[in-house]
Amino acid sequence: MKQSLLIGSKIRRLRKQAKLSQVALAKQLEVSPSYLNLIEHNQRALTRPLLLKLGQVLQIEPHVLSGGEEGRLLSNLTEIFADPLFKGETLGTDALTRLVGAAPEVAASISSLYQAYRKARSDAMNLSEHLADNPFLEATSHRLLTLLTSIRSFSEILRDNADLSADRRRQYIGTVASESEKMTDLVNVLFGFFSADSIGRQQRGESPMVAVDEYLEANGNYFSELEDVAQAVRRDLPWGDSHLGGAGLGSGLADRLSKNHGITIEILAGSGAGPALQSGSGADASEGKATVIFDESSKCLRLSEILPQSSRTFAIAHRVALAAASPEIDAMAARAEFGSPAAEDLLRTALGKYLAAAIIMPYGEFQSAARDLRNDIDILRRRFAVSFEQACHRLTTLQRPGAEGVPFHFLRVDIAGNIAKRLGVSGLRVPRFGGICPRWNAHRAFTNPGQIDTQLARFPDGGTFIFLARAQSRQVYGHRAPRRHYAVTIGCDASFARNLVYADSFGAPSENMIAPVGLNCPQCTRRDCTDRAFPTFLD
């Protein structure tokens, strides 16, 4: 989606809230009123120097004017109205853009309402499955019918046989009373079964994962306070703030864990130490085993010997992050105000891993290397002794004001096209539900695993992006252990082509080199697409 379509409306709204005329604001910005008018009507681009001036004059942070918040709302609304629920509605992109620009609060309310609708629908489906497949309910229902049949039979005997002896009548009445008491107890059990707690303590509101995704995107996937902690940790290592990766860095961080936090490290033989579900806090599961275990009681971090060096170092850095910055991470999770313990836990995990990556790949050094190498991921990952996925993930976080990297988005996609992880600031609004367009090179990458596949992709709205995708599989952790195949993909707006070594292969691209793509089938208006799997709902 084009964020520029929304920035002008936001500037106009903020100017009016500040009770400034176009003439007054233009004077403070040192531009002509006519030029400001063109900006407010999306006829002129907002340059970075002007963006900084606007932030000073309107007393707001520059990122507020980036259009990112409105872009997320527009993406959410587009996805919402692609739902079959709204089939036949005529709201198109232009109408939704105007709605977001004029009344973002209304757009946010619609998004929240839709989240509640999806939650209610999901709860109803879960309840249906819960009722249909639960053996307890089946057995209890059968018992209840048996009791009702017994009570009815003896009641009919009492009603239809006036010549029953007094002893037999007392016997039958006693049976009816006894069966009635059993039925009362059974009904109470059923009431307990149907309570919210019994059904699974379903959380209210949006899913924790969606809430965390939205929080990360709203912050541009950059957290200065965690970068500061990472820098302090690096300075505290024996070699100071200079770069050292791989086993050397892992050894230095292990020493810090031991000296500063009393945490020891033990290398486990084989693929793990028992089932992952019983491995305690901080376990990473692999083929049913825990390859990373932190034992809180003994303060011991146990790592499987099968972990590659990059994963081993990351696990140690993650434990350093949690030990060194637990108060900061807890405070950030509390400030997010999710109202959901599950979402807060997910955010703590995400922030802890963010800090671990910042320790391994310090901002200044990594950003400079990415710039000088034109984001050559293979060289970056070797220089910092990290995995391909770790390097790609870190590239999405380089958004420090005045020292920004290329704004990338990041996806991890399984072989079926389902999105397992999404984040980034490229401006591409990746779908939150379902899969991705079948024309994205994330699918094609599986035909040539281990190689970086490049793609120049154009969306129906004219937005053109460069996609990089690499298919890989989780390391085999034992004889006959199954592999897990997935693709890591990052991308950015094609205007950053000069900053990517991979764009050199495109040269001056002709139209037949640009793949016509969409977000996914329901949100795509390309009627002539031969790869369409589902009908569009944006007619």
Secondary structure, 3 states (H helix, E strand, C coil): CCCHHHHHHHHHHHHHHCCCCHHHHHHHHCCCHHHHHHHHCCCCCCCHHHHHHHHHHHCCCHHHHCCHHHHHHHHHHHHHCCCHHHCCCCCCHHHHHHHHHHCHHHHHHHHHHHHHHHHHHHHHHHHHHHHHHCHHHHHHHHHHHHHHHHHHHHHHHHHHCCCCCHHHHHHHHHHHHHHHHHHHHHHHHHHHHCCHHHHCCCCCCCCHHHHHHHHHHHCCCCCHHHHHHHHHHHHCCCCCCCCCCHHHHHHHHHHHHHHHHCCEEEEECCCCCCEHHHCCCCCEEECCEEEEEEECCCCEEEEECCCCHHHHHHHHHHHHHHHHHHHHHHHHHHHCCCCCHHHHHHHHHHHHHHHHHHHHCCHHHHHHHHHHCCCCHHHHHHHCCCCHHHHHHHHCCCEECCEECCCCEEEEEECCCEEEEEEECCCCCCCCCCECCCCCHHHHHHHCCCCEEEEEEECCCCCEEEEEEEEEECCCCCCCCCCCEEEEEEEEEHHHHHHCHHHHHCCCCCHHHEEECCCCHHHCCCCCCCCCCCCCCCC
